[in-house]
Amino acid sequence: MKALKIIAPVLALGLSFTTIANAKDTLSVRSAKQLANKVRQVTYSCPTGDTVQVNYGFNDQGLPTYAEANLGGKTRFLPLNWTESGGEAMTFGDDKDWQIFGVYLQPDNDRHSGIHIYPDAEPSYRCDVVGTKRIKG
């Protein structure tokens, strides 16, 4: 019985750390929006014949915090995914839902960077930039 009293809290603590680690893979919606003081809208042309407008939020250092776009008939807010971004690649959203993946993005190179869109963890399609617009900052 004593062992159970010791083991149960240890297991609960381990599970809570696992949950916290997984929750921190992406910025929270609130954090992503609060950190963004610049917003750029980039219009992409996709092989499906559609155009997609993506609003990107950038912080004071010019680093992206989120992407927001109408995907699959719904407006989707995709915070930066810390675990899947790095080096020269940026990933917005998580692997359980929609994702936008592209090269490292800054406010001054947004008109040169194509993206890949992963709908509901299915194979992606590549979209190329056709225009940009400054929304904020």
MIKETI-603763 format. One line per field, with one value per atom (N, C-alpha, C): residue number from 1; x, y, z. Coordinates in steps of 0.1 Angstrom, whole numbers. Example, Ala and Ser with C-alpha at 12.3 -4.5 7.8 and 13.67 -1.06 7.14 Angstrom:
MIKETI-603763
n [1 | 1 | 1 | 2 | 2 | 2] $
x [132 | 123 | 132 | 128 | 137 | 129] $
y [-57 | -45 | -33 | -22 | -11 | 0] $
z [78 | 78 | 78 | 71 | 71 | 79] $
END
This chain:
MIKETI-603763
n [1 | 1 | 1 | 2 | 2 | 2 | 3 | 3 | 3 | 4 | 4 | 4 | 5 | 5 | 5 | 6 | 6 | 6 | 7 | 7 | 7 | 8 | 8 | 8 | 9 | 9 | 9 | 10 | 10 | 10 | 11 | 11 | 11 | 12 | 12 | 12 | 13 | 13 | 13 | 14 | 14 | 14 | 15 | 15 | 15 | 16 | 16 | 16 | 17 | 17 | 17 | 18 | 18 | 18 | 19 | 19 | 19 | 20 | 20 | 20 | 21 | 21 | 21 | 22 | 22 | 22 | 23 | 23 | 23 | 24 | 24 | 24 | 25 | 25 | 25 | 26 | 26 | 26 | 27 | 27 | 27 | 28 | 28 | 28 | 29 | 29 | 29 | 30 | 30 | 30 | 31 | 31 | 31 | 32 | 32 | 32 | 33 | 33 | 33 | 34 | 34 | 34 | 35 | 35 | 35 | 36 | 36 | 36 | 37 | 37 | 37 | 38 | 38 | 38 | 39 | 39 | 39 | 40 | 40 | 40 | 41 | 41 | 41 | 42 | 42 | 42 | 43 | 43 | 43 | 44 | 44 | 44 | 45 | 45 | 45 | 46 | 46 | 46 | 47 | 47 | 47 | 48 | 48 | 48 | 49 | 49 | 49 | 50 | 50 | 50 | 51 | 51 | 51 | 52 | 52 | 52 | 53 | 53 | 53 | 54 | 54 | 54 | 55 | 55 | 55 | 56 | 56 | 56 | 57 | 57 | 57 | 58 | 58 | 58 | 59 | 59 | 59 | 60 | 60 | 60 | 61 | 61 | 61 | 62 | 62 | 62 | 63 | 63 | 63 | 64 | 64 | 64 | 65 | 65 | 65 | 66 | 66 | 66 | 67 | 67 | 67 | 68 | 68 | 68 | 69 | 69 | 69 | 70 | 70 | 70 | 71 | 71 | 71 | 72 | 72 | 72 | 73 | 73 | 73 | 74 | 74 | 74 | 75 | 75 | 75 | 76 | 76 | 76 | 77 | 77 | 77 | 78 | 78 | 78 | 79 | 79 | 79 | 80 | 80 | 80 | 81 | 81 | 81 | 82 | 82 | 82 | 83 | 83 | 83 | 84 | 84 | 84 | 85 | 85 | 85 | 86 | 86 | 86 | 87 | 87 | 87 | 88 | 88 | 88 | 89 | 89 | 89 | 90 | 90 | 90 | 91 | 91 | 91 | 92 | 92 | 92 | 93 | 93 | 93 | 94 | 94 | 94 | 95 | 95 | 95 | 96 | 96 | 96 | 97 | 97 | 97 | 98 | 98 | 98 | 99 | 99 | 99 | 100 | 100 | 100 | 101 | 101 | 101 | 102 | 102 | 102 | 103 | 103 | 103 | 104 | 104 | 104 | 105 | 105 | 105 | 106 | 106 | 106 | 107 | 107 | 107 | 108 | 108 | 108 | 109 | 109 | 109 | 110 | 110 | 110 | 111 | 111 | 111 | 112 | 112 | 112 | 113 | 113 | 113 | 114 | 114 | 114 | 115 | 115 | 115 | 116 | 116 | 116 | 117 | 117 | 117 | 118 | 118 | 118 | 119 | 119 | 119 | 120 | 120 | 120 | 121 | 121 | 121 | 122 | 122 | 122 | 123 | 123 | 123 | 124 | 124 | 124 | 125 | 125 | 125 | 126 | 126 | 126 | 127 | 127 | 127 | 128 | 128 | 128 | 129 | 129 | 129 | 130 | 130 | 130 | 131 | 131 | 131 | 132 | 132 | 132 | 133 | 133 | 133 | 134 | 134 | 134 | 135 | 135 | 135 | 136 | 136 | 136 | 137 | 137 | 137] $
x [8 | 0 | 9 | 20 | 29 | 35 | 38 | 44 | 34 | 22 | 11 | 10 | 11 | 10 | 22 | 33 | 45 | 45 | 41 | 41 | 30 | 18 | 7 | 11 | 16 | 20 | 31 | 41 | 52 | 46 | 37 | 31 | 23 | 16 | 8 | 17 | 28 | 37 | 44 | 47 | 53 | 43 | 30 | 20 | 18 | 18 | 16 | 28 | 40 | 52 | 51 | 46 | 44 | 34 | 23 | 12 | 18 | 25 | 31 | 41 | 49 | 59 | 51 | 41 | 33 | 26 | 21 | 13 | 22 | 35 | 44 | 50 | 45 | 50 | 47 | 35 | 31 | 28 | 29 | 25 | 10 | 6 | -9 | -14 | -27 | -33 | -31 | -33 | -32 | -18 | -8 | 6 | 10 | 6 | 10 | 4 | -8 | -14 | -8 | -5 | 0 | 15 | 22 | 36 | 38 | 27 | 28 | 25 | 35 | 33 | 33 | 36 | 36 | 28 | 19 | 12 | 13 | 16 | 18 | 8 | 2 | -7 | 0 | 1 | 7 | -4 | -5 | -14 | -6 | -11 | -4 | -13 | -7 | -15 | -11 | -21 | -19 | -23 | -17 | -20 | -34 | -42 | -56 | -64 | -57 | -64 | -69 | -68 | -72 | -61 | -65 | -56 | -58 | -48 | -49 | -42 | -49 | -43 | -40 | -27 | -22 | -17 | -23 | -18 | -7 | 5 | 15 | 18 | 19 | 22 | 37 | 43 | 58 | 60 | 69 | 72 | 82 | 87 | 96 | 109 | 114 | 126 | 124 | 112 | 109 | 107 | 105 | 103 | 88 | 84 | 70 | 64 | 52 | 45 | 33 | 27 | 15 | 12 | 4 | -2 | -17 | -24 | -39 | -44 | -52 | -57 | -70 | -78 | -90 | -86 | -86 | -83 | -94 | -98 | -109 | -122 | -124 | -137 | -138 | -127 | -127 | -115 | -116 | -105 | -97 | -84 | -76 | -65 | -63 | -52 | -42 | -30 | -19 | -7 | -5 | 6 | 19 | 30 | 43 | 45 | 50 | 52 | 67 | 71 | 85 | 92 | 86 | 93 | 96 | 88 | 90 | 96 | 99 | 106 | 120 | 129 | 143 | 151 | 163 | 172 | 166 | 163 | 158 | 143 | 137 | 123 | 114 | 101 | 91 | 79 | 73 | 60 | 50 | 38 | 27 | 17 | 11 | 1 | 7 | -2 | 3 | 0 | 6 | 5 | -9 | -18 | -31 | -41 | -38 | -47 | -40 | -44 | -37 | -24 | -14 | -1 | 3 | 10 | 17 | 32 | 39 | 54 | 60 | 71 | 79 | 93 | 100 | 114 | 113 | 124 | 124 | 118 | 109 | 101 | 104 | 106 | 107 | 99 | 96 | 87 | 93 | 106 | 112 | 114 | 112 | 113 | 100 | 89 | 76 | 72 | 77 | 72 | 80 | 90 | 98 | 97 | 89 | 89 | 76 | 77 | 65 | 62 | 51 | 47 | 42 | 41 | 34 | 23 | 11 | 0 | -4 | -5 | -8 | -22 | -32 | -46 | -48 | -52 | -55 | -45 | -32 | -22 | -21 | -27 | -26 | -15 | -12 | -1 | -3 | 8 | 7 | 6 | 3 | 5 | 12 | 20 | 29 | 22 | 23 | 17 | 28 | 27 | 37 | 31 | 39 | 35 | 31 | 20 | 15 | 14 | 14 | 13 | 15 | 18 | 19 | 13 | 9 | 3 | 6 | 9 | 12 | -1 | -4 | -17 | -14 | -3 | -1 | 14 | 19 | 33 | 41] $
y [-12 | 0 | 13 | 12 | 24 | 26 | 15 | 17 | 23 | 20 | 26 | 41 | 45 | 59 | 67 | 60 | 67 | 66 | 55 | 53 | 62 | 63 | 70 | 85 | 92 | 106 | 107 | 98 | 98 | 96 | 87 | 84 | 96 | 102 | 114 | 126 | 127 | 138 | 136 | 123 | 120 | 123 | 119 | 121 | 136 | 144 | 159 | 165 | 160 | 166 | 162 | 150 | 146 | 155 | 158 | 167 | 181 | 186 | 199 | 200 | 190 | 189 | 189 | 181 | 181 | 194 | 200 | 212 | 224 | 223 | 234 | 233 | 223 | 221 | 233 | 239 | 251 | 262 | 274 | 286 | 285 | 291 | 292 | 303 | 302 | 312 | 326 | 327 | 340 | 346 | 337 | 341 | 345 | 337 | 340 | 353 | 356 | 369 | 381 | 379 | 390 | 393 | 383 | 385 | 392 | 391 | 396 | 411 | 419 | 433 | 437 | 428 | 430 | 418 | 421 | 411 | 413 | 403 | 403 | 393 | 397 | 388 | 384 | 371 | 366 | 358 | 360 | 353 | 342 | 330 | 319 | 313 | 308 | 301 | 286 | 278 | 263 | 255 | 243 | 235 | 230 | 232 | 228 | 239 | 250 | 261 | 272 | 269 | 278 | 288 | 299 | 308 | 308 | 309 | 309 | 322 | 329 | 341 | 337 | 339 | 335 | 348 | 351 | 362 | 356 | 362 | 358 | 369 | 365 | 374 | 373 | 384 | 385 | 393 | 389 | 395 | 407 | 413 | 424 | 421 | 408 | 404 | 400 | 401 | 397 | 382 | 375 | 360 | 357 | 348 | 344 | 338 | 341 | 335 | 327 | 331 | 323 | 325 | 316 | 318 | 316 | 324 | 323 | 323 | 313 | 311 | 304 | 306 | 298 | 285 | 274 | 261 | 251 | 245 | 235 | 241 | 254 | 260 | 267 | 267 | 273 | 281 | 292 | 300 | 293 | 290 | 282 | 291 | 291 | 298 | 288 | 289 | 279 | 286 | 284 | 289 | 282 | 289 | 283 | 270 | 259 | 247 | 246 | 247 | 247 | 234 | 223 | 210 | 207 | 212 | 208 | 220 | 231 | 242 | 242 | 247 | 248 | 249 | 255 | 257 | 266 | 261 | 269 | 266 | 259 | 255 | 260 | 263 | 268 | 259 | 255 | 247 | 254 | 257 | 262 | 252 | 251 | 241 | 228 | 218 | 205 | 194 | 182 | 171 | 164 | 169 | 163 | 170 | 181 | 189 | 195 | 207 | 214 | 219 | 219 | 225 | 233 | 243 | 251 | 250 | 245 | 243 | 251 | 258 | 266 | 269 | 276 | 280 | 291 | 293 | 303 | 316 | 322 | 333 | 345 | 357 | 370 | 380 | 391 | 401 | 405 | 405 | 410 | 399 | 386 | 376 | 368 | 374 | 367 | 365 | 374 | 374 | 364 | 358 | 348 | 334 | 331 | 318 | 311 | 300 | 291 | 283 | 277 | 269 | 255 | 246 | 233 | 234 | 229 | 228 | 214 | 210 | 196 | 196 | 192 | 191 | 179 | 180 | 169 | 158 | 161 | 151 | 142 | 147 | 140 | 146 | 140 | 145 | 159 | 166 | 181 | 185 | 198 | 204 | 217 | 220 | 232 | 244 | 256 | 268 | 278 | 286 | 297 | 310 | 320 | 333 | 341 | 348 | 356 | 371 | 373 | 387 | 388 | 400 | 403 | 416 | 418 | 430 | 432 | 444 | 447 | 450 | 443 | 444 | 453 | 451 | 458 | 459 | 471 | 473 | 475] $
z [0 | 0 | 0 | 8 | 8 | -6 | -13 | -26 | -36 | -35 | -43 | -41 | -28 | -25 | -30 | -32 | -38 | -53 | -59 | -73 | -80 | -75 | -81 | -84 | -74 | -77 | -87 | -87 | -96 | -110 | -112 | -125 | -130 | -121 | -125 | -129 | -121 | -125 | -139 | -141 | -155 | -166 | -164 | -174 | -176 | -165 | -167 | -174 | -172 | -180 | -194 | -198 | -211 | -218 | -211 | -217 | -219 | -209 | -211 | -223 | -224 | -235 | -249 | -250 | -262 | -265 | -254 | -256 | -261 | -258 | -261 | -275 | -283 | -297 | -305 | -303 | -310 | -301 | -305 | -297 | -295 | -284 | -282 | -291 | -294 | -303 | -297 | -284 | -277 | -278 | -275 | -276 | -290 | -300 | -314 | -318 | -315 | -319 | -311 | -298 | -290 | -295 | -298 | -302 | -316 | -324 | -338 | -338 | -342 | -344 | -359 | -367 | -382 | -388 | -398 | -405 | -420 | -427 | -441 | -447 | -458 | -465 | -478 | -480 | -492 | -500 | -513 | -521 | -529 | -528 | -535 | -546 | -557 | -567 | -565 | -565 | -563 | -575 | -577 | -588 | -589 | -579 | -579 | -586 | -590 | -597 | -587 | -574 | -564 | -561 | -555 | -549 | -534 | -526 | -512 | -506 | -498 | -491 | -477 | -473 | -460 | -453 | -441 | -433 | -424 | -424 | -415 | -404 | -392 | -381 | -378 | -376 | -372 | -359 | -351 | -339 | -341 | -330 | -331 | -338 | -337 | -343 | -358 | -363 | -377 | -379 | -368 | -368 | -369 | -377 | -378 | -365 | -362 | -350 | -354 | -366 | -370 | -385 | -390 | -404 | -402 | -410 | -409 | -424 | -427 | -441 | -441 | -452 | -454 | -461 | -454 | -459 | -457 | -467 | -466 | -462 | -466 | -463 | -450 | -442 | -429 | -427 | -419 | -416 | -405 | -408 | -398 | -393 | -380 | -374 | -370 | -376 | -374 | -368 | -355 | -348 | -353 | -351 | -355 | -347 | -353 | -347 | -344 | -331 | -327 | -330 | -329 | -330 | -345 | -354 | -368 | -376 | -369 | -376 | -372 | -380 | -377 | -389 | -387 | -399 | -409 | -421 | -431 | -434 | -425 | -427 | -416 | -419 | -410 | -412 | -401 | -401 | -392 | -397 | -390 | -388 | -376 | -373 | -368 | -366 | -360 | -370 | -367 | -377 | -375 | -367 | -365 | -374 | -379 | -387 | -399 | -403 | -414 | -410 | -420 | -418 | -431 | -428 | -439 | -437 | -447 | -446 | -457 | -453 | -463 | -458 | -467 | -463 | -452 | -445 | -434 | -440 | -432 | -437 | -428 | -435 | -428 | -436 | -430 | -437 | -450 | -452 | -464 | -475 | -472 | -482 | -485 | -480 | -481 | -496 | -504 | -518 | -527 | -521 | -528 | -524 | -513 | -507 | -510 | -518 | -520 | -508 | -507 | -495 | -500 | -490 | -492 | -482 | -486 | -477 | -475 | -463 | -459 | -454 | -462 | -457 | -448 | -436 | -427 | -428 | -427 | -427 | -440 | -451 | -464 | -472 | -484 | -492 | -495 | -497 | -499 | -513 | -515 | -528 | -526 | -536 | -535 | -542 | -535 | -540 | -541 | -552 | -555 | -553 | -549 | -546 | -558 | -558 | -569 | -564 | -551 | -547 | -532 | -527 | -512 | -509 | -496 | -492 | -477 | -473 | -459 | -452 | -441 | -434 | -422 | -414 | -402 | -400 | -396 | -393 | -405] $
END
